[in-house]
Amino acid sequence: MCTPFVHAPAVAVLCCAAALTTPLPLSAQAAISARVDPDTMPRPTLEARRATGPITLDGVLDEADWALADSTRDIFYQSIPNQGAPASERTVVRVLYDDDRLYIGATMYDSRPGALVSAGMEQDFATQDSDIFGFALDTWLDRQNAFLFAVNPAGAVFDAQAFNDQQSVNRAWEGEIEVSTSITDVGWVAEVAVPMTTLRFRATEGEQRWGINFSRRVRRISEDSNWAPLTRQFRIYKMSRAGTLTSLRGLRQGRNLWVKPFVSGVRTDGARAPSPGEAVEAGLDLKWGITPQFTLDVTALTDFSQVEVDEQQINLTRFSLFFPEKRDFFLENEGIFAFEDARVRNFRTGSSPRNFSLFHSRRIGLSANREPVPIAGGARLTGRAGGYAVGVLSMQTLDDPEHPGENFSVLRVRRNVLGTSDIGVMLVNRAGTGSAIAGSYNRSLGVDANLRLAGGRMLLNSYLAVTDEPDAKGDRTAGLVEVAWRDPIWNASMLLKTVGDDFNPGAGFVARRSVRQGFVTLGAHPQPRIPRVRELNPYLDVNVYTDLMWVLETRELKPGLAVSFLDSGVLTVEYTASYERLARETPIAGATIAEGNYDFSAFTASYQSNLGRKVGGRISVTRGGFFDGRRTSVTGSLTLRPSARVFIEGSAQRNRLTLGGNSFDANLFGGRARLARDTRTFLSAFVQYNQSTEELQTNVRFNLIHAPLSDLFLVYSERRDANPYPGEAALIDRAITVKFTKLLAF
């Protein structure tokens, strides 16, 4: 039935459009198009048309302009589970624009609309667990970088930036965007408006062409499909395989100036509170699009009190733990500043940023034991011009008796080569500015090359870095050479890496020094005709570490098999044969292990269910030898998602260890809950109990998004000693924080 309009011609147009978009039977869709080869199929194009009147975002595509718009007439093609086959459900997408916004209107037909899954209503919801419609915009048409957006049927938004043709994704990026969705008898509709000020593009007088792709996920059947077809190891932000959006004309970005002031009040107490008492603070963040190519971010009296606390970890190794960055200011555009061991989707690389990062922003404003260090302010300039990506960062911490002031400065330049590859250089300087450490410094310099060949199937990564600081005398270099291959069937990689004994990036992270590493893996991804099985992945990893004199320190031989099921469950079994040489007594998991050579092995089995269901979970069991003793570890979680508004998770990690002749437990328990009134009002809680340290950690956060990118936060956090000594206080530290932010756009 058509919605009545004042003008009869518009009614006729809409009714014709409705008839054209009536869902086709699966047999009819199959007749239109058989399975295709995503690698050889031409990339599709779509014309963007200028809206002649206002577009009201209400989840109903009833304006006349929608009926007149060009549409994705071609069928979406599956990447998962049946690569190249037509999607089982039809999707129709249209694009409009005006002087201020780009509009995306998508109709997702569904034969079972009552079975749609929305995995939350919060910003950056778990897209892998939800029905979604997504799109990626390559506004520079460089076929490498993109703005990425996704929505679920409940109207929640996921936004991110993608860099280097899928090699890295910045999920913390936030852009102003308006969304409205509706669920109908034949599926669901998403109506999206992206302000031009959210995007970055060249302002030209003539026609603009952008790279674009659209994606659809049907969660109940674990199906991913795309408008521009992709092989199953790629995702929508593989922009070298995207389609093209044409006919954009007369676009302007305006002044692109955002100012975001904040005011916060905090009350702290507890036996070990850093600065007990009450305080009121204010500051601001500023974002200015100096040119369409370059963006300046400025922060003053920076405050991160609304950020969720770190999750505690149990360390069963002899090396430092890696804690990820969670602060939005540092996460935005982090891909430009990446100089690290590769972590690339669908490639087994043998290492990751958890092993090496020349610049790790957590070193700014956080002490070694993860306590906040006051930040006076800083600035970041990022952008692209003439084939170069440039990032400049400078941050200054305040000077106080416990944490002398320091300045952190970073320069990163990357040059695009060979289409989707890059070479680059990075300089990092950490300098003491407080009177107690004035004149101290730590500097890092690195050059890297990241080549993506054979249509993204082959990676060649390499870097060489050197550090400098007073009294450094040993080997201060680190280097890596890596080659990796991944196609729909085979994956293989080889890595050679060395880290000197005196290599010390003061604003970075290195898990292991004074070593040489060699890693080789070979795996396959066949899709046999086994009921309920989507893919098998047998693999063999060989990982070897020696000292700088080539004396063997660590060896791991790990054969394994992963089974991916059609319902998105994954079963993995691994056997690990390990060798460790300890040159001296070494503390591990709280026990002291004597020097010597240790051979041991263990078996691991894990299973993860489809977490998009109302009840889901994960479980992993490891049992076997562990240095001079035994280890039995059981890790699991249970998730409850009765509706898009409620999410509850309980987790437990139980480690039964026999080490150094003693038996003991190292256990960790946690719980998490999220409640949503709508897509703007949220309450979340996170609790952890570390049995080893007998410490209970709690974090509760209320968030009201009172305007686009403007928030009110109320945060309660505390740590307690669950078993204090007589006469000692149970409360270690506690903080209650109220923070208000308001985005002002000019």
Secondary structure, 3 states (H helix, E strand, C coil): CCCCCCCHHHHHHHHHHHHHCCCCCHHHHHHHCCCCCCCCCCCCEEECEECCCCCCCCCCCCCHHHHHCCECCCCCEEEECCCCCECCCCEEEEEEECCCEEEEEEEEECCCHHHCCCCCCCCCCCHHHCCEEEEEEECCCCCCCEEEEEECCCCCEEEEEEECCCCEEECCCCCCCEEEEEEECCEEEEEEEEEHHHCCCCCCCCEEEEEEEEEEEEHHHCEEEECCCCCCCCCCCCHHHCEEEEEEECCCCCCCEEEEEEEEEEEEECCCCCCCEEEEEEEEEEEEECCCCEEEEEEECCCCCCCCCCCCCCCCCCCCCCCCCCCHHHHCCCCCCCCECCCCCCCCCCCCCCCEECCCHHHCCECCCCCECCEEEEEEEEEEECCEEEEEEEEEECCCCCCCCEEEEEEEEEEEECCCEEEEEEEEEEEECCCCCCCCEEEEEEEEEEEEEHHHCEEEEEEEEEEECCCCCCCCEEEEEEEEEECCCEEEEEEEEEECCCCCCCCCEECCCCEEEEEEEEEECCCCCCCCEEEEEEEEEEEEEECCCCCEEEEEEEEEEEEEECCCCEEEEEEEEEEEEECCCEEECCEEECCEEEEEEEEEEEEECCCCCCEEEEEEEEEEEECCEEEEEEEEEEEEEEECCEEEEEEEEEEEEEECCEEEEEEEEEEEEEEEEECCEEEEEEEEEECCCCEEEEEEEEEEEEECCEEEEEEEEEEEECCCCCCCCCEEEEEEEEEEECCEEC
